[in-house]
Amino acid sequence: MRSLPTLLSLATLACMMVILPGCVFEKINDQLAVSNAGVAKVEARLDRMLEEVDETNRRLEETQARLAALESIDRSLQSIDASLKRLDDHLMSLRSTISNIDDAIPFLKFSAEKEAPGQQPAPTPAPTPAPDRPAPQP
């Protein structure tokens, strides 16, 4: 007899599980479908972002290669600049030496006369011939 109430309670429980749990399972299934759709959207966005990150990394590598080339050029230009500064110093020293020679021996005139901008240089006077004999006396 004890099995009859147990059987009745099992039958009732089975009916309830057939009727009620279907609604709960459907809601859970619907929520899982919504969650899966959301995860699919997020995954698609992540895939696009990964592609963008890959493109950005590629551009960054190109930029770094260009920067390395520019740094090499900059080092070359710095050495050229240092050479030009030494050359400027040497030329200034040479100009000073030529000026000193011009001051000491005025008839040599190694350096050019200073001219105002836009002026033409003064014509060089023709040398006068030395007299072969003294001029006659009156």
C-alpha positions as CSV (number, residue, x, y, z in Angstrom):
1,M,0.0,0.0,0.0
2,R,2.7,2.2,0.6
3,S,3.6,2.0,-3.0
4,L,0.3,3.4,-4.1
5,P,0.8,6.8,-2.4
6,T,4.3,6.7,-3.7
7,L,3.1,5.9,-7.2
8,L,0.5,8.8,-7.0
9,S,3.1,11.2,-5.8
10,L,5.5,10.1,-8.5
11,A,2.7,10.5,-11.1
12,T,1.8,13.9,-9.8
13,L,5.5,14.9,-9.8
14,A,5.9,13.5,-13.4
15,C,2.8,15.6,-14.6
16,M,4.2,18.7,-12.9
17,M,7.6,18.1,-14.5
18,V,6.0,17.7,-17.9
19,I,3.9,20.9,-17.6
20,L,6.0,23.2,-15.4
21,P,9.6,22.5,-16.3
22,G,8.8,23.0,-20.0
23,C,8.2,26.7,-19.3
24,V,11.3,27.0,-17.2
25,F,13.4,25.2,-19.7
26,E,12.0,27.3,-22.6
27,K,12.9,30.5,-20.7
28,I,16.4,29.1,-20.0
29,N,16.7,28.1,-23.6
30,D,15.6,31.5,-24.8
31,Q,18.0,33.3,-22.5
32,L,20.8,31.0,-23.7
33,A,19.9,31.9,-27.3
34,V,20.0,35.6,-26.5
35,S,23.3,35.1,-24.7
36,N,24.8,33.2,-27.6
37,A,23.7,35.9,-30.0
38,G,25.3,38.5,-27.8
39,V,28.5,36.5,-27.6
40,A,28.5,36.1,-31.4
41,K,28.3,39.9,-31.8
42,V,31.1,40.4,-29.3
43,E,33.2,37.8,-31.0
44,A,32.6,39.5,-34.4
45,R,33.6,42.8,-32.9
46,L,36.7,41.2,-31.4
47,D,37.6,39.7,-34.8
48,R,37.4,43.2,-36.4
49,M,39.4,44.7,-33.6
50,L,42.1,42.0,-34.0
51,E,42.3,42.8,-37.7
52,E,42.6,46.5,-36.9
53,V,45.3,45.8,-34.3
54,D,47.2,43.7,-36.9
55,E,47.0,46.5,-39.4
56,T,48.2,49.0,-36.8
57,N,51.1,46.7,-35.9
58,R,52.0,46.5,-39.6
59,R,52.0,50.2,-40.0
60,L,54.0,50.6,-36.8
61,E,56.7,48.3,-38.1
62,E,56.8,50.3,-41.3
63,T,57.1,53.5,-39.3
64,Q,59.9,52.0,-37.2
65,A,61.8,51.0,-40.3
66,R,61.5,54.5,-41.7
67,L,62.5,56.0,-38.4
68,A,65.6,53.8,-38.3
69,A,66.5,55.0,-41.8
70,L,66.0,58.6,-40.8
71,E,68.2,58.2,-37.7
72,S,70.9,56.8,-39.9
73,I,70.6,59.8,-42.2
74,D,70.6,62.1,-39.2
75,R,73.9,60.6,-37.9
76,S,75.4,61.2,-41.4
77,L,74.1,64.8,-41.5
78,Q,75.5,65.4,-38.0
79,S,79.0,64.2,-39.1
80,I,78.7,66.4,-42.2
81,D,77.6,69.4,-40.1
82,A,80.6,68.9,-37.8
83,S,82.9,68.8,-40.9
84,L,81.3,71.9,-42.2
85,K,81.9,73.7,-38.9
86,R,85.5,72.7,-38.9
87,L,85.8,74.0,-42.5
88,D,84.1,77.3,-41.5
89,D,86.6,77.7,-38.7
90,H,89.5,76.9,-41.0
91,L,88.2,79.4,-43.7
92,M,87.8,82.1,-41.0
93,S,91.4,81.5,-39.9
94,L,92.5,81.6,-43.6
95,R,90.6,84.9,-44.1
96,S,92.3,86.4,-41.0
97,T,95.7,85.3,-42.3
98,I,95.0,86.8,-45.7
99,S,93.9,90.0,-44.1
100,N,97.1,90.1,-42.0
101,I,99.2,89.6,-45.2
102,D,97.2,92.5,-46.9
103,D,97.9,94.7,-43.9
104,A,101.6,93.9,-43.9
105,I,102.2,94.0,-47.7
106,P,99.6,96.5,-49.0
107,F,100.6,96.2,-52.7
108,L,99.8,92.5,-52.9
109,K,96.1,92.8,-52.0
110,F,95.1,89.1,-51.8
111,S,91.7,89.9,-50.4
112,A,88.9,91.6,-52.4
113,E,87.9,95.1,-51.6
114,K,84.7,95.3,-49.6
115,E,81.9,96.6,-51.8
116,A,78.5,97.7,-51.0
117,P,75.8,95.3,-52.2
118,G,74.7,96.2,-55.8
119,Q,77.9,98.1,-56.6
120,Q,80.2,97.0,-59.3
121,P,83.9,96.7,-58.5
122,A,86.0,99.7,-59.3
123,P,88.1,99.2,-62.4
124,T,91.7,98.4,-61.8
125,P,93.9,101.2,-62.9
126,A,96.3,100.5,-65.8
127,P,99.9,100.3,-64.7
128,T,102.0,103.3,-65.7
129,P,105.1,102.5,-67.6
130,A,108.4,103.4,-65.9
131,P,110.2,106.2,-67.7
132,D,113.3,105.1,-69.6
133,R,114.9,108.3,-69.2
134,P,114.4,111.4,-67.1
135,A,112.1,114.0,-68.4
136,P,113.8,117.0,-70.1
137,Q,114.4,120.0,-68.0
138,P,113.4,123.4,-69.4
